[in-house]
């Protein structure tokens, strides 16, 4: 009886171990499917990378300050100010 009990526990243990391995495989497969769907969704949304956004923002800020300086220079030239010809 003890031997039959031991075999039963061994069998149950093996089945549980196999089930745990299979569950882990299913979990990994689901994770990869969800990751692929999320990547596809993000690509379809045409989102901008953070680095590209920061670079463009820096460029716009630089051009904005240059534009302000040019506007001041044009205004000075229109008013006939002698300081407008300095560079």
VMD Tcl script that builds the backbone (N, CA, C; Angstrom):
set m [mol new atoms 261]
animate dup $m
set s [atomselect $m all]
$s set {name element resname resid chain x y z} {
  {N N UNK 1 A 0.814 -1.191 0.000}
  {CA C UNK 1 A 0.000 0.000 0.000}
  {C C UNK 1 A 0.858 1.256 0.000}
  {N N UNK 2 A 1.965 1.199 0.746}
  {CA C UNK 2 A 2.851 2.358 0.827}
  {C C UNK 2 A 3.500 2.625 -0.522}
  {N N UNK 3 A 3.790 1.531 -1.243}
  {CA C UNK 3 A 4.406 1.687 -2.555}
  {C C UNK 3 A 3.406 2.281 -3.538}
  {N N UNK 4 A 2.147 1.858 -3.484}
  {CA C UNK 4 A 1.114 2.402 -4.364}
  {C C UNK 4 A 0.896 3.867 -4.052}
  {N N UNK 5 A 0.925 4.214 -2.781}
  {CA C UNK 5 A 0.757 5.596 -2.356}
  {C C UNK 5 A 1.918 6.436 -2.871}
  {N N UNK 6 A 3.122 5.892 -2.794}
  {CA C UNK 6 A 4.307 6.603 -3.257}
  {C C UNK 6 A 4.239 6.831 -4.764}
  {N N UNK 7 A 3.803 5.815 -5.512}
  {CA C UNK 7 A 3.665 5.957 -6.962}
  {C C UNK 7 A 2.608 7.002 -7.308}
  {N N UNK 8 A 1.533 7.010 -6.536}
  {CA C UNK 8 A 0.459 7.984 -6.766}
  {C C UNK 8 A 0.987 9.399 -6.543}
  {N N UNK 9 A 1.715 9.579 -5.438}
  {CA C UNK 9 A 2.271 10.910 -5.163}
  {C C UNK 9 A 3.300 11.308 -6.226}
  {N N UNK 10 A 4.096 10.342 -6.679}
  {CA C UNK 10 A 5.067 10.625 -7.736}
  {C C UNK 10 A 4.353 11.037 -9.019}
  {N N UNK 11 A 3.289 10.329 -9.348}
  {CA C UNK 11 A 2.520 10.638 -10.552}
  {C C UNK 11 A 1.864 12.014 -10.441}
  {N N UNK 12 A 1.253 12.276 -9.288}
  {CA C UNK 12 A 0.606 13.581 -9.073}
  {C C UNK 12 A 1.652 14.692 -9.134}
  {N N UNK 13 A 2.803 14.472 -8.519}
  {CA C UNK 13 A 3.887 15.456 -8.550}
  {C C UNK 13 A 4.369 15.717 -9.966}
  {N N UNK 14 A 4.513 14.643 -10.753}
  {CA C UNK 14 A 4.959 14.791 -12.145}
  {C C UNK 14 A 3.923 15.553 -12.957}
  {N N UNK 15 A 2.653 15.231 -12.771}
  {CA C UNK 15 A 1.582 15.926 -13.497}
  {C C UNK 15 A 1.571 17.409 -13.123}
  {N N UNK 16 A 1.728 17.706 -11.831}
  {CA C UNK 16 A 1.735 19.103 -11.393}
  {C C UNK 16 A 2.951 19.840 -11.952}
  {N N UNK 17 A 4.091 19.171 -11.977}
  {CA C UNK 17 A 5.298 19.778 -12.525}
  {C C UNK 17 A 5.127 20.055 -14.019}
  {N N UNK 18 A 4.578 19.079 -14.741}
  {CA C UNK 18 A 4.322 19.270 -16.170}
  {C C UNK 18 A 3.322 20.401 -16.405}
  {N N UNK 19 A 2.295 20.470 -15.568}
  {CA C UNK 19 A 1.288 21.526 -15.703}
  {C C UNK 19 A 1.908 22.898 -15.443}
  {N N UNK 20 A 2.793 22.970 -14.453}
  {CA C UNK 20 A 3.453 24.238 -14.157}
  {C C UNK 20 A 4.342 24.664 -15.316}
  {N N UNK 21 A 5.058 23.727 -15.915}
  {CA C UNK 21 A 5.890 24.035 -17.076}
  {C C UNK 21 A 5.058 24.487 -18.257}
  {N N UNK 22 A 3.938 23.823 -18.468}
  {CA C UNK 22 A 3.062 24.189 -19.563}
  {C C UNK 22 A 2.453 25.563 -19.319}
  {N N UNK 23 A 2.060 25.835 -18.076}
  {CA C UNK 23 A 1.493 27.144 -17.738}
  {C C UNK 23 A 2.524 28.246 -17.961}
  {N N UNK 24 A 3.785 27.979 -17.629}
  {CA C UNK 24 A 4.837 28.970 -17.849}
  {C C UNK 24 A 5.021 29.214 -19.348}
  {N N UNK 25 A 4.970 28.160 -20.137}
  {CA C UNK 25 A 5.075 28.313 -21.598}
  {C C UNK 25 A 3.920 29.121 -22.164}
  {N N UNK 26 A 2.723 28.843 -21.665}
  {CA C UNK 26 A 1.540 29.593 -22.113}
  {C C UNK 26 A 1.685 31.058 -21.719}
  {N N UNK 27 A 2.175 31.309 -20.499}
  {CA C UNK 27 A 2.363 32.689 -20.039}
  {C C UNK 27 A 3.336 33.434 -20.947}
  {N N UNK 28 A 4.451 32.797 -21.285}
  {CA C UNK 28 A 5.443 33.443 -22.163}
  {C C UNK 28 A 4.864 33.705 -23.544}
  {N N UNK 29 A 4.083 32.754 -24.049}
  {CA C UNK 29 A 3.474 32.927 -25.367}
  {C C UNK 29 A 2.475 34.085 -25.355}
  {N N UNK 30 A 1.678 34.178 -24.311}
  {CA C UNK 30 A 0.710 35.280 -24.193}
  {C C UNK 30 A 1.437 36.616 -24.077}
  {N N UNK 31 A 2.511 36.656 -23.290}
  {CA C UNK 31 A 3.286 37.895 -23.160}
  {C C UNK 31 A 3.839 38.344 -24.503}
  {N N UNK 32 A 4.360 37.421 -25.281}
  {CA C UNK 32 A 4.919 37.797 -26.583}
  {C C UNK 32 A 3.823 38.252 -27.539}
  {N N UNK 33 A 2.656 37.632 -27.470}
  {CA C UNK 33 A 1.539 38.062 -28.317}
  {C C UNK 33 A 1.064 39.454 -27.925}
  {N N UNK 34 A 0.946 39.703 -26.628}
  {CA C UNK 34 A 0.511 41.021 -26.159}
  {C C UNK 34 A 1.542 42.076 -26.540}
  {N N UNK 35 A 2.824 41.759 -26.387}
  {CA C UNK 35 A 3.886 42.696 -26.752}
  {C C UNK 35 A 3.821 43.029 -28.242}
  {N N UNK 36 A 3.619 42.014 -29.081}
  {CA C UNK 36 A 3.537 42.236 -30.527}
  {C C UNK 36 A 2.330 43.102 -30.870}
  {N N UNK 37 A 1.196 42.835 -30.230}
  {CA C UNK 37 A 0.001 43.646 -30.487}
  {C C UNK 37 A 0.211 45.084 -30.040}
  {N N UNK 38 A 0.850 45.283 -28.882}
  {CA C UNK 38 A 1.099 46.635 -28.385}
  {C C UNK 38 A 2.040 47.382 -29.325}
  {N N UNK 39 A 3.089 46.720 -29.789}
  {CA C UNK 39 A 4.010 47.355 -30.730}
  {C C UNK 39 A 3.296 47.721 -32.022}
  {N N UNK 40 A 2.451 46.849 -32.520}
  {CA C UNK 40 A 1.692 47.126 -33.744}
  {C C UNK 40 A 0.751 48.308 -33.525}
  {N N UNK 41 A 0.101 48.354 -32.379}
  {CA C UNK 41 A -0.811 49.451 -32.049}
  {C C UNK 41 A -0.057 50.779 -31.993}
  {N N UNK 42 A 1.116 50.776 -31.357}
  {CA C UNK 42 A 1.914 52.002 -31.243}
  {C C UNK 42 A 2.400 52.454 -32.616}
  {N N UNK 43 A 2.833 51.511 -33.448}
  {CA C UNK 43 A 3.292 51.873 -34.797}
  {C C UNK 43 A 2.152 52.452 -35.622}
  {N N UNK 44 A 0.946 51.929 -35.452}
  {CA C UNK 44 A -0.203 52.441 -36.192}
  {C C UNK 44 A -0.591 53.848 -35.762}
  {N N UNK 45 A -0.237 54.219 -34.527}
  {CA C UNK 45 A -0.591 55.535 -34.015}
  {C C UNK 45 A 0.372 56.615 -34.487}
  {N N UNK 46 A 1.478 56.250 -35.126}
  {CA C UNK 46 A 2.486 57.197 -35.595}
  {C C UNK 46 A 2.991 58.096 -34.474}
  {N N UNK 47 A 3.326 57.502 -33.351}
  {CA C UNK 47 A 3.853 58.259 -32.221}
  {C C UNK 47 A 5.291 58.690 -32.505}
  {N N UNK 48 A 5.688 59.787 -31.895}
  {CA C UNK 48 A 7.028 60.329 -32.066}
  {C C UNK 48 A 7.900 59.848 -30.915}
  {N N UNK 49 A 9.137 59.487 -31.222}
  {CA C UNK 49 A 10.067 59.081 -30.174}
  {C C UNK 49 A 10.419 60.299 -29.331}
  {N N UNK 50 A 10.710 60.075 -28.075}
  {CA C UNK 50 A 11.034 61.153 -27.149}
  {C C UNK 50 A 12.259 61.934 -27.624}
  {N N UNK 51 A 13.271 61.231 -28.121}
  {CA C UNK 51 A 14.492 61.891 -28.590}
  {C C UNK 51 A 14.185 62.826 -29.751}
  {N N UNK 52 A 13.337 62.371 -30.689}
  {CA C UNK 52 A 12.971 63.213 -31.831}
  {C C UNK 52 A 12.198 64.443 -31.373}
  {N N UNK 53 A 11.291 64.259 -30.418}
  {CA C UNK 53 A 10.515 65.376 -29.892}
  {C C UNK 53 A 11.422 66.400 -29.228}
  {N N UNK 54 A 12.355 65.939 -28.401}
  {CA C UNK 54 A 13.263 66.849 -27.709}
  {C C UNK 54 A 14.153 67.599 -28.689}
  {N N UNK 55 A 14.644 66.907 -29.723}
  {CA C UNK 55 A 15.495 67.555 -30.721}
  {C C UNK 55 A 14.722 68.624 -31.481}
  {N N UNK 56 A 13.490 68.315 -31.851}
  {CA C UNK 56 A 12.666 69.284 -32.576}
  {C C UNK 56 A 12.323 70.476 -31.692}
  {N N UNK 57 A 12.033 70.225 -30.418}
  {CA C UNK 57 A 11.725 71.313 -29.491}
  {C C UNK 57 A 12.926 72.236 -29.340}
  {N N UNK 58 A 14.123 71.668 -29.231}
  {CA C UNK 58 A 15.340 72.475 -29.119}
  {C C UNK 58 A 15.551 73.315 -30.376}
  {N N UNK 59 A 15.306 72.717 -31.537}
  {CA C UNK 59 A 15.451 73.438 -32.798}
  {C C UNK 59 A 14.464 74.602 -32.879}
  {N N UNK 60 A 13.231 74.365 -32.491}
  {CA C UNK 60 A 12.212 75.415 -32.523}
  {C C UNK 60 A 12.572 76.535 -31.553}
  {N N UNK 61 A 13.052 76.203 -30.378}
  {CA C UNK 61 A 13.445 77.230 -29.409}
  {C C UNK 61 A 14.598 78.071 -29.951}
  {N N UNK 62 A 15.573 77.416 -30.568}
  {CA C UNK 62 A 16.709 78.143 -31.136}
  {C C UNK 62 A 16.250 79.067 -32.262}
  {N N UNK 63 A 15.387 78.563 -33.137}
  {CA C UNK 63 A 14.885 79.381 -34.239}
  {C C UNK 63 A 14.014 80.518 -33.739}
  {N N UNK 64 A 13.293 80.283 -32.669}
  {CA C UNK 64 A 12.458 81.332 -32.097}
  {C C UNK 64 A 13.309 82.483 -31.580}
  {N N UNK 65 A 14.414 82.165 -30.912}
  {CA C UNK 65 A 15.283 83.239 -30.415}
  {C C UNK 65 A 15.963 83.955 -31.578}
  {N N UNK 66 A 16.355 83.217 -32.616}
  {CA C UNK 66 A 16.947 83.844 -33.800}
  {C C UNK 66 A 15.937 84.744 -34.497}
  {N N UNK 67 A 14.684 84.298 -34.563}
  {CA C UNK 67 A 13.634 85.094 -35.184}
  {C C UNK 67 A 13.385 86.374 -34.393}
  {N N UNK 68 A 13.397 86.277 -33.088}
  {CA C UNK 68 A 13.221 87.468 -32.255}
  {C C UNK 68 A 14.344 88.460 -32.496}
  {N N UNK 69 A 15.571 87.970 -32.601}
  {CA C UNK 69 A 16.711 88.849 -32.859}
  {C C UNK 69 A 16.585 89.500 -34.228}
  {N N UNK 70 A 16.163 88.742 -35.223}
  {CA C UNK 70 A 15.979 89.301 -36.569}
  {C C UNK 70 A 14.866 90.342 -36.596}
  {N N UNK 71 A 13.784 90.080 -35.878}
  {CA C UNK 71 A 12.697 91.057 -35.807}
  {C C UNK 71 A 13.175 92.362 -35.177}
  {N N UNK 72 A 13.973 92.249 -34.135}
  {CA C UNK 72 A 14.509 93.452 -33.480}
  {C C UNK 72 A 15.429 94.198 -34.432}
  {N N UNK 73 A 16.220 93.454 -35.196}
  {CA C UNK 73 A 17.127 94.094 -36.149}
  {C C UNK 73 A 16.352 94.785 -37.256}
  {N N UNK 74 A 15.313 94.152 -37.766}
  {CA C UNK 74 A 14.483 94.768 -38.810}
  {C C UNK 74 A 13.795 96.013 -38.269}
  {N N UNK 75 A 13.293 95.933 -37.072}
  {CA C UNK 75 A 12.637 97.100 -36.470}
  {C C UNK 75 A 13.629 98.250 -36.308}
  {N N UNK 76 A 14.855 97.916 -35.901}
  {CA C UNK 76 A 15.874 98.950 -35.743}
  {C C UNK 76 A 16.242 99.558 -37.091}
  {N N UNK 77 A 16.324 98.722 -38.118}
  {CA C UNK 77 A 16.640 99.238 -39.454}
  {C C UNK 77 A 15.527 100.150 -39.963}
  {N N UNK 78 A 14.279 99.779 -39.699}
  {CA C UNK 78 A 13.150 100.603 -40.131}
  {C C UNK 78 A 13.140 101.943 -39.416}
  {N N UNK 79 A 13.553 101.951 -38.175}
  {CA C UNK 79 A 13.542 103.204 -37.418}
  {C C UNK 79 A 14.763 104.057 -37.710}
  {N N UNK 80 A 15.728 103.499 -38.438}
  {CA C UNK 80 A 16.924 104.259 -38.799}
  {C C UNK 80 A 17.931 104.319 -37.689}
  {N N UNK 81 A 17.893 103.428 -36.759}
  {CA C UNK 81 A 18.814 103.404 -35.632}
  {C C UNK 81 A 20.214 103.040 -36.112}
  {N N UNK 82 A 21.241 103.759 -35.684}
  {CA C UNK 82 A 22.601 103.444 -36.118}
  {C C UNK 82 A 23.136 102.150 -35.502}
  {N N UNK 83 A 22.558 101.659 -34.413}
  {CA C UNK 83 A 23.025 100.418 -33.780}
  {C C UNK 83 A 22.574 99.188 -34.559}
  {N N UNK 84 A 21.684 99.382 -35.507}
  {CA C UNK 84 A 21.142 98.241 -36.251}
  {C C UNK 84 A 22.160 97.685 -37.238}
  {N N UNK 85 A 23.133 98.472 -37.629}
  {CA C UNK 85 A 24.094 97.979 -38.609}
  {C C UNK 85 A 25.243 97.227 -37.985}
  {N N UNK 86 A 25.345 97.219 -36.658}
  {CA C UNK 86 A 26.395 96.448 -35.973}
  {C C UNK 86 A 26.084 94.965 -36.071}
  {N N UNK 87 A 27.166 94.156 -36.222}
  {CA C UNK 87 A 26.972 92.713 -36.224}
  {C C UNK 87 A 28.050 92.019 -35.481}
}
mol reanalyze $m
mol bondsrecalc $m
mol representation Tube
mol addrep $m
